[in-house]
Amino acid sequence: MPTNKQARVYAHRRQEKWDLRQQQHAKARRRHRIVAATIVGTLIVATGASAVVLANRPAAGAADLQDPLAGMPDIATYDAPPPPSDAEGRAWTATMSMSAGDVTVELDGAAAPQAVASFLMLARDGFFDGSTCHRLVTGSLIQCGDPTATGYGGPGYAFGPIENAPEDMIYPAGTVAMARNGDDAASQGSQFFIVLSETTVPNDAAGGYTVFGHVTEGLDALVAATAGGTVDGGPDGEPATPVTIEGVVIS
């Protein structure tokens, strides 16, 4: 549990970042949607007879894309990820205060030390505070962790290799895993997805997707919050009901 002092710091940090980000998100979303059709997706999710592409970051050569962090000084960027040893090879608990309710995640620092070390650092620094989950695959998963809420933001670094990917390509409900570029194991950053119901995510040339945790409490509330589907009614897109991460407490 956070101390009273920590709680005050988190609250102050969230308010400052929320105020600044709301001025940028709408403009950033409009800018990036213009080039969305040119972006190579990262996550291919089997949903019945169709396949849905989830973009993680812009493809090389997408000339119309500007730096998604430009003009957003409240978002920290980093030169490199923290060392995997920061995960201490043990389990951690992350309580995400979300607009849908609290979602508690057990992080597996033994099975996915680099991903967990990165998440721990970003969470403690308030990187996720006030961020909006930008992509929903209806009934399957929701993608979060981009402070720009565009699908193209990140912490300023990327890491690999893939850790702890399921051999059978099946991601059970409650799985928390890293998003990445297609065919690129070293393109993981801050974006992650939470599986809402058991989903098959086909491997690509790089393999599967790093599973670094699982939801222990709050998944039902997240499922309910996303039941309205996407803004345009399609199988893949911006959630019709905004889902935000208000803050993350690590214990």
Secondary structure, 3 states (H helix, E strand, C coil): CCCHHHHHHHHHHHHHHHHHHHHHHHHHHHHHHHHHHHCCCCEEEEECCEEEEECCCCCCCCCCCCCCCCCCCCCCCCCCCCCHHHHCCCEEEEEEEECCEEEEEEEECCCCHHHHHHHHHHHHCCCCCCEECCEEECCCEEEECCCCCCCCCCCCCCECCCCCCCCCCEECCCEEEECCCCCCCCCECCCEEEECCCEECCCECCECCCEEEEEEECHHHHHHHCCCCECCCCCEECECCCCEEEEEEEC
